[in-house]
């Protein structure tokens, strides 16, 4: 099993390499890259070589802003967070490298690589806080992909997170159903009985979402995670839960594609083995083409 990283590795390596150089050696940069779920980044220098503008475009950020994303990013990045982002982007951080001179920048590098994760953490933190106060929240909808969304609800005794996911191919539906059923069945094992409860429903939305007008197409599935207070205890456990659950959809589809690739490789290997068997085979010639021998030892064909 492969767990995807919550940090963007390219961003992390880019900022680590840049901050490791003296400010006097700073060069201009213009870097565009993309992440899961249609998120894109731009790292550039404009007014000065030592001032880096780090911007993020995220389709669902206006929804996240309603759930406190701006406050979360200001808490994590402080004065780096710009109230007015660059045109075409929803978030911009302004980093003055001269102010970082002589400081240990490793923690900042890791935080910058977690920009998407921290923005998407806002509705989860809101739901966790409401549960800790014994309150119930409205459904917080995050349309983070086309035709796919995350629904987060806080209840006095739990937090429910529902993913809607689209399977574009019939084979993906079959693989996805097998994987998701394994999530449901795996919790019966004694070693992981304390894991969050996982429910899967095809086509029909869960009861919590019946009030919404959602699609019931054949290729849509709904995955429900039921989180109890032990799963989001303040501290490292809460941060790990937020990081892992955000990547569930990417984790699922990554393993579906990996399984399909594995099966294709096995089928190709089996076909190659069959071809080798056929190539080694020596079919018998028809009777009219077989050579005959006379008593004198001469050969002839009928």
C-alpha positions in Angstrom: 0.0 0.0 0.0 1.3 3.4 -1.0 0.3 6.5 0.9 0.5 9.7 -1.1 2.4 12.6 0.4 0.4 15.6 1.6 3.3 17.9 0.8 4.1 19.0 -2.8 7.6 17.6 -3.3 8.5 19.9 -6.2 7.6 23.0 -4.1 9.5 21.7 -1.2 12.6 21.1 -3.1 12.4 24.4 -5.0 12.1 26.5 -1.9 14.7 24.5 0.0 17.2 25.0 -2.8 16.4 28.7 -3.1 16.6 29.5 0.6 19.9 27.6 1.0 21.6 30.2 -1.1 22.8 33.7 0.1 20.4 36.5 -0.7 23.1 38.1 -2.9 22.9 35.1 -5.2 19.2 35.2 -5.6 18.0 34.8 -9.2 14.7 35.6 -10.9 12.3 32.7 -11.0 9.1 31.9 -12.9 7.8 28.4 -12.1 4.3 27.0 -12.9 3.2 23.6 -11.6 0.1 21.6 -10.9 -1.1 19.4 -8.1 -4.0 17.0 -7.5 -7.6 18.2 -7.9 -6.9 20.9 -10.5 -4.8 23.0 -8.2 -2.0 25.1 -9.8 0.8 27.1 -8.3 3.0 30.0 -9.6 6.3 30.9 -8.0 7.7 34.2 -9.4 9.8 37.2 -8.7 8.6 40.6 -9.9 9.7 43.8 -8.0 13.0 42.3 -6.7 15.0 39.1 -7.1 14.8 38.6 -3.3 11.0 38.9 -3.0 9.2 35.7 -4.1 5.4 35.7 -4.8 3.9 32.3 -4.2 0.4 32.0 -5.6 -2.2 29.2 -5.7 -5.2 28.8 -7.9 -7.9 26.5 -6.3 -11.3 26.2 -7.8 -13.1 25.6 -4.4 -11.3 28.3 -2.4 -14.3 30.7 -2.4 -16.2 27.9 -0.6 -13.2 27.3 1.8 -13.1 31.0 2.6 -16.6 30.8 4.0 -15.4 28.1 6.4 -12.5 30.1 7.7 -9.6 29.3 5.2 -8.3 32.8 5.3 -8.0 32.6 9.1 -6.2 29.2 8.9 -3.7 30.5 6.3 -3.0 33.7 8.4 -2.4 31.5 11.4 0.0 29.3 9.5 1.8 31.9 7.5 1.4 35.2 9.4 2.5 38.3 7.6 3.4 36.3 4.5 -0.3 35.9 3.7 -1.5 38.6 1.4 -5.1 39.9 1.7 -5.2 40.8 -2.0 -3.9 37.8 -4.1 -2.3 38.1 -7.5 -4.7 38.3 -10.5 -6.0 34.9 -11.5 -5.2 33.3 -8.1 -7.1 32.9 -4.9 -4.1 32.9 -2.5 -0.7 34.7 -2.6 2.2 34.6 -0.1 4.9 37.2 -0.3 8.3 36.0 0.9 11.1 38.4 1.5 14.3 36.4 1.4 16.3 39.2 3.0 14.2 38.8 6.1 15.0 35.1 6.3 18.8 35.6 6.3 20.5 33.7 9.1 17.3 31.8 10.1 16.5 28.1 9.9 14.1 28.0 7.0 13.3 24.2 7.0 10.0 24.6 8.9 9.0 27.4 6.5 9.8 25.2 3.5 7.6 22.4 4.8 4.8 24.8 5.5 4.9 26.3 2.0 4.7 22.8 0.5 1.5 22.3 2.6 -0.4 25.3 1.2 -3.1 23.3 -0.4 -3.5 21.0 2.5 -3.7 23.9 5.0 -6.4 25.7 2.9 -8.5 22.5 2.6 -8.2 21.9 6.4 -10.5 24.8 7.2 -13.9 23.0 7.1 -12.4 20.0 9.0 -11.2 22.2 11.8 -14.6 24.0 11.9 -16.4 20.6 12.2 -13.9 19.4 14.9 -14.4 22.6 16.9 -18.2 22.3 16.7 -18.1 18.7 17.9 -15.9 19.7 20.8 -18.5 22.3 21.8 -21.4 19.8 21.5 -22.8 21.6 18.5 -24.1 20.5 15.1 -23.0 22.2 11.9 -24.7 22.6 8.5 -23.4 20.6 5.6 -20.1 22.1 4.5 -19.8 21.4 0.8 -16.4 21.6 -1.0 -16.7 21.2 -4.7 -13.0 20.5 -5.2 -13.4 18.7 -8.6 -15.8 18.6 -11.5 -18.8 16.6 -10.5 -17.1 15.5 -7.2 -17.3 17.1 -3.8 -16.5 16.6 -0.1 -19.4 17.0 2.4 -18.4 17.6 6.0 -20.8 17.7 9.0 -20.1 18.1 12.7 -22.4 16.5 15.2 -22.3 16.5 19.0 -20.8 13.0 19.1 -19.0 12.7 15.8 -17.9 14.2 12.5 -19.1 12.8 9.2 -17.1 13.2 6.0 -18.6 12.1 2.7 -16.8 11.9 -0.6 -18.7 11.7 -3.9 -16.5 10.2 -6.6 -17.0 9.6 -10.3 -15.8 6.4 -12.0 -15.3 7.3 -15.7 -14.9 3.7 -16.9 -16.8 0.6 -16.1 -13.7 -1.2 -15.1 -13.0 1.6 -12.6 -16.4 1.0 -11.0 -15.6 -2.7 -10.5 -12.2 -2.0 -9.0 -13.5 0.8 -6.9 -16.3 -1.3 -5.5 -13.8 -4.1 -4.5 -11.5 -1.6 -2.8 -14.2 0.2 -0.9 -15.8 -3.0 0.2 -12.4 -4.0 1.6 -12.4 -0.8 3.6 -15.7 -1.7 5.1 -14.7 -5.4 5.8 -11.2 -4.6 7.1 -12.6 -2.9 10.2 -13.8 -6.2 11.5 -10.2 -7.2 12.1 -9.3 -6.8 15.8 -6.2 -4.9 15.1 -8.0 -2.0 13.5 -11.4 -1.9 15.2 -10.7 1.6 16.4 -10.3 2.9 12.9 -13.0 5.2 11.5 -16.1 3.5 10.3 -16.3 3.5 6.5 -19.6 3.1 4.5 -20.0 2.8 0.8 -23.1 3.4 -1.4 -23.4 3.3 -5.1 -25.6 5.8 -6.9 -27.9 6.7 -3.9 -26.5 9.4 -1.6 -26.3 8.7 2.1 -29.1 9.7 4.4 -27.2 12.8 5.5 -27.3 14.2 1.9 -30.8 13.2 1.0 -31.9 16.8 1.3 -29.6 17.9 -1.5 -30.2 17.5 -5.2 -27.4 15.2 -6.1 -26.9 13.0 -9.1 -27.8 9.3 -9.0 -25.9 8.3 -12.1 -24.6 4.8 -12.5 -20.9 5.9 -12.3 -21.2 7.8 -9.0 -20.3 6.4 -5.6 -20.4 7.9 -2.1 -17.9 7.0 0.6 -18.7 8.0 4.2 -16.2 8.3 7.0 -17.5 8.5 10.6 -14.9 10.1 12.8 -15.2 10.0 16.6 -13.3 12.3 19.1 -10.5 9.8 19.5 -9.7 10.2 15.8 -9.1 14.0 16.0 -7.6 14.5 19.4 -5.9 18.0 19.3 -2.3 17.7 18.3 -0.5 15.4 15.9 -3.4 12.9 15.6 -5.7 15.7 14.4 -3.2 17.0 11.9 -2.5 13.5 10.6 -6.3 12.8 10.2 -6.9 15.9 8.2 -3.9 15.2 5.9 -4.8 11.6 5.3 -8.5 12.1 4.7 -8.0 14.9 2.2 -6.1 12.5 0.0 -8.6 9.7 0.1 -10.0 10.3 -3.4 -6.5 10.6 -5.0 -5.4 7.5 -3.0 -8.4 5.5 -4.3 -8.0 6.4 -7.9 -4.2 6.0 -7.8 -4.6 2.4 -6.6 -7.3 1.7 -9.2 -5.0 2.8 -12.0 -2.1 0.9 -10.4 -4.2 -2.3 -10.2 -5.2 -2.0 -13.9 -1.6 -1.5 -14.9 -0.6 -4.5 -12.9 -3.3 -6.7 -14.5 -2.4 -5.5 -18.0 1.3 -6.4 -17.3 0.2 -9.9 -16.1 -1.9 -10.4 -19.2 0.9 -9.3 -21.5 3.3 -11.7 -19.7 0.8 -14.5 -20.1 0.3 -13.8 -23.8 4.1 -13.8 -24.3 4.4 -17.2 -22.6 1.6 -18.6 -24.8 3.5 -17.3 -27.9 6.7 -19.0 -26.8 4.8 -22.3 -26.4 3.3 -22.0 -29.9 6.7 -21.1 -31.3 8.2 -24.3 -29.8 5.5 -26.5 -31.1 6.2 -28.6 -34.2 3.0 -29.4 -35.9 2.8 -32.7 -37.8 2.8 -32.6 -41.6 -0.2 -33.9 -43.5 0.0 -37.4 -44.8 0.5 -36.3 -48.4 3.5 -34.3 -47.4 5.3 -36.9 -45.3 8.4 -38.6 -46.8 8.4 -42.3 -47.3 11.3 -44.7 -47.6 11.7 -47.7 -49.9 13.4 -51.0 -49.1 16.5 -49.7 -50.8 16.6 -46.6 -48.5 15.4 -44.1 -51.0 12.9 -41.4 -50.0 9.8 -40.4 -51.9 6.6 -38.4 -51.4 3.2 -39.7 -52.4 
